[in-house]
């Protein structure tokens, strides 16, 4: 089985790609889950990024095998930011609920948003979830289609007039094909997109842009232009907690074509800024090791995998997380044991690196260590 393919053309405009950022390929773990044991096999693939000279979309050069990347579902956020995001999206739908018949959500491992919507809006009689690895509890009115969206015939959800894609669009290797398929389904009138705020991540040096799952970067305004060109007019754009951007679109077949170009595309400065933090991390580790502290990092997620990949730092002793599904396991690619955050955040023998981006605020107030023992990335 091939572990990766090489991207040669831009996923947006099909322009030939030849502008790599790194002069020499790095190496990245192919998946983001936690292993049951320390001696598990871990697959690495090459890593580099290319920026399209035409539309300025940046994308990863190497695309991992999807069967390996998503071998185990790891959509397991436990904090308040994700929980409240679903409630926020549910309320936005409420503004248009009189015009919504049934709903189709593409990619929803646990069905959390669907449960909220069905509980809140009794008029919805069917809520289709197209998801190859659904692991949630199925409730009344949910219809689970265990498949990838690309393989599903529109007749299977033909009585739906609303599409929801929440933190999934950025995972598609060919997002243009997805938009074409949705545009061709003339039953679809509304489109709710919840998009990770990659522009904020990039501008604030968060280690969560362009990995093996989020394989392309486009700025927030580019989303509006892109959907416009597929006959969906933006009605709402709402930034949420420096974590997500929520878009609500309505079909309009009379929209004029817009030139597609990313305005905020300075990915070079992003990577240079990430690399510039390496010395801060090294100094933090050196100081605390001198004082006999154990060096740990929170959380056990792609944020930490990406930091370890790009900085090549090897002196971290274990990772912390809040998820019971990760505790006691080992971070894929680095064999670092995942320990309970709750049991370790006030251990005076620990020095903690907080690398969760906007999620840092969920845990920082709990930590009572000396300030020299905390590094916020």
N, C-alpha and C positions, 0 to 999 in steps of 0.2 A: 504494500500500500504506500503510495506517495504521501509524504507528510506535508508537502507544500507545493504551490504553484507560484510562478513569477508573473506579476502584473506588468504589462508592457504598454497598455493604453489607458488613458484617463477614463474613470468610471462615469464622468459627467459628459464630456464632449468628445471622447474617443481620440483625442490628440495623443500622439506618440510621446511617451514619457522618457526623459533621459537626464533629468536634473536631480541627482541623489544628494542628500545632505551629508551623510557620513562617508568619508573617503574609503573606509573599510567597514564591511558589514559587522554589526554586532550580533549577539545571539540571545534569543528570547524564549522563555518557556512557552510551549504551544497552548497550554490551557491554564485555567485560573482556579481550579478547585483545590481542595486539600486531600492529600492521600491518607489512606488508612494506616500505612506503616512507613517508616523512614527509608526502607530499602526498596520502595516502589520505583519502577522504571519511569524516568522523566524524559520527555522528548523536547529538544530544543530545535528551533528553526532559525535561519538567518533573519536579521532585522535591518532594514533601512527604509528611508522614506523618500518619496519623489514629489515634486511640486510641478503641476501642469503649467507650461508657459503660456497657455491660452486662457483658461478660466481660473487659474491660480488655486485649484483644488489640490490639497496635499493628501497623499495616500500612501499606505504601506506598500513596499515593493513585493514582499513575500506574503502569500495568503495560505494560512494553515488549513489542513484538511478538517472540514467541518465535523466529521464524525469523531475526530479525536478531540477537537476543541470542546464540543458539547457532549462528550461521552457521559458526563454526569452533570446534572443540573446544579448550578450553584447560585441561583437567584435567591439570595437569602439575607436580604437587608433586615435588620431587627430594630433600627432606631426610629425616632419620631419623624424624621424628615421624609422618609418614604411613605410612612403611614399617612401623614398629613397631605402629601402630594396626591394620593388617591382621592382623599376627601375633597381637595381643591378642584381636581379634574371633574369629579362627580358634580360639584356645584356649577361649574361652567356648562356642563351638558344641560343642566336644569334650565338655563336661559332659552334653550332651543328645543326643549323636550316635546312641546306641542307639535313640532314638525318632524320629530323622529319616530320612525316606526320600530324596526328592529335594528340591532347593532351587531356588527362583526368586529371582533378584536383579533388582530394578528399578533401572535406571540404573547402568551400570558401563562406562565408556568403554574401559577397558584390561583389565578382567577380572583384576585383580591378586588380589583376595580369593578369587575362584573358583579360581584356580590353586593358591593355598595350601591351600584346603579340599580340593580334589581330590587333591592330593599327600599330604595328611595323613590323609584318611579315605577309604579305598578302598571302603567300603561304599556311598558315594554313586555311583549309576550315571548320573544325569543332573543337570546343573546348567544351568538355563535363565537366560539373560541377556536381559532386555528392555531394549533400548537402541537408539535410532534412529541413533546415530553411533558404533558400536563400532569402535575403532581398534587393539585389541590383537591378539596372536597367538592364534588359535583352537587349543585343545588338545583332546585326546580327552575325551569326556563333556560338553564344553560345547555347548550348543545356543543359538545366537544368534537372537533374534527382533528384527529391525530395525524397530522401531516404538515409538511411545509407549504406555505401559502402558494409558492410557485406551482405546486402540483395539484392544487384544489380547483375544481371546475366551479365557475360562478353559479351554476344552477344549485349548488349545495347550500348557498346562502342568498338566493335570489330575492327573498322577501325582506332583505335588510337594506336600509338606505343610509347607513352611517358606518364609517370605518374608524376604528381606534387603533393607533400604533403607539405604544408607550415604551420608551427606551428599548426599541427593537430596530427602528429604521437604520440606525448607525451600524447595526450588525450585518446588514445585507451587503454581500459582495457586489451585487448589481442593482443598486437602488432604482436606477432608471427603468429597469424591467418591471419592478414592482409598481412604480407610478404609472407606467403604460397600461398595465393590467387593470389597475383601479380606474384609470380614465376611461378605458373601453367598457367598463361595467356601468352603463348609463343609469342603473338603479341607484347608484351612490350619489347622494346629495351633500352629505356632511362628512368632514374628515377632521378628527381630533388627533393631533400629533403632539406627543410629549417627547421632547428632544433634550438630551443632556446638554447643559450650557457649555459646550466645548469652547466657545469663544471666551467665556469667563475663565475656564480652566487654563486656557492658553495664556491669557493676559495676566493671570495670577500664579503662574508657574506651578500648577498642580500636576502631579505625576499620573495623569489619567487621560492622555490624548494620544491617539495613534498607537494602539497596542494590537494584540492578535484578535481582539473582538471589535474594537472601534477602529476600523481600518481606513477611515477617511476623515478629513477635517474640512468643514465648510462653516462660514460664519453665519450668524443668525439672520441677517438680511438676505443672504443667499437662499435660505430656506423659502422665504417669501417669493423670491423671483422664480425659483425652481418650481414651486407648486403653481404659480401663476401660469407657467408654460405648459402645465398639464391640466389647465382649465379649472383650477381651484383658487378662488379669491379669498384672501385672508380677511377674516372678520375680527379676530382677536389675537394678540401676542402678549403674553404675560410671563415675566420672569419670576421664577420661584426660588427663593432661598439660595441664590448663587449655585443652584444645583441643576435646575431644569428650565426650559422655556416651553410654555404651553401655547400651542397654536390651534385656532379653530378656523377651518376653511369651509367655504360653501361653493358648490359647483357653479361656474359661470363660463359657458362655452363661447362667450364673446370677448374674452380677454385678449389683449394684444401681446405679442411675444416680447419678452424682455431679454436683453443681453445678459448672459450669465457670467458674472465675474465676482470673485471674492475680494472684498475691499480690505478686510482685516485678515491678512494671510501671512503675516511675518512669522512663519514657523521657525525660521533660523534663529531669531532672538529667543523664541521659546526654548529650544533645545540648548542654546548657549546659556540661558539663565538656569536651566535645570543642572547643567554641568557645573555651573559656578557655585552651586550649593554643596557640591561634593566636599570641599574643604571645610565648610561649616560642620558637616556631619562627621568628618574625620576628626576634627578638633574636639567635638563633643564626645565622641567615643574615647579618644585618647585621654581626655581629662577625667572621665568617669571610670575608665579602667584603672587609671593611676590611683583612684580612690576606692578600688575594689568593688565597683558596682557592676551588676549584670546589665548588659545592653539589650534592650528589647524594642520592638517597633509595633505600632498599632496602625491599621488593622491587618488582618490576614486576607488581603484582597489584591486585586490587580494593581492598586495604587503602590503597594509595597513591592510586588513583583517588578513593576516598571522601574521603581527607584533602584532596586538592586541590580537590574539589568543595565541601566544606563550609567550608574556610578561605579559598578563593579566592586562595591564595598562588601567585604566578607566577614566583618567583625561583629555582626549582630548575632546574638545567641538564641533568641526565640521571638516569636510573634505573639501578639495579644489580640483577642477578638471577643465580641459579645455573643456570638452565635453558638448555641450548644451543638450545632451540626458541624462546627469546625474544631471546637476545643478537643484536645487530645489527639488531633490528626497533625499532618505535616504539610506545610506550604509547598505546593507543586513547584518543582524546579529547584528548590533551595533546601529541602529537607529540614526546615526549621520547625520545631514543635510549636503548635498553637496552644497557648495557655489562656485561662480565663482572665479577662480584663478585670472583672469584679474582684478576683482574688489576688491581683497583683499590682493594681494601680497605686496602692499606698504602701507597698513594701519598700522600706528605706534602702534596701540593697539593690533596687532596680534604678536604672536610668532609662527613660522612655522617650522614643521619637514618635511624635504624633504626625501621621502622614495621610490623614483622611480627607484633606481638602475641607469642604464645607461641613463634613461630618465631625471635624475636630471639636466644634462647639458643643456637641452632644456629650463629650466626655471630659473636657478640660476642667470644668468646675468641680469635678469629683476628686481630682488629683491634688494631694497635699504634700507632695515631695518638695524638696528645695528647688528653687528656680534653676539651679545649675544642673539638675537631674531631668529637666524637661526641655526638649527641643521641638518646636512647632514648625513643621515644614509647610 
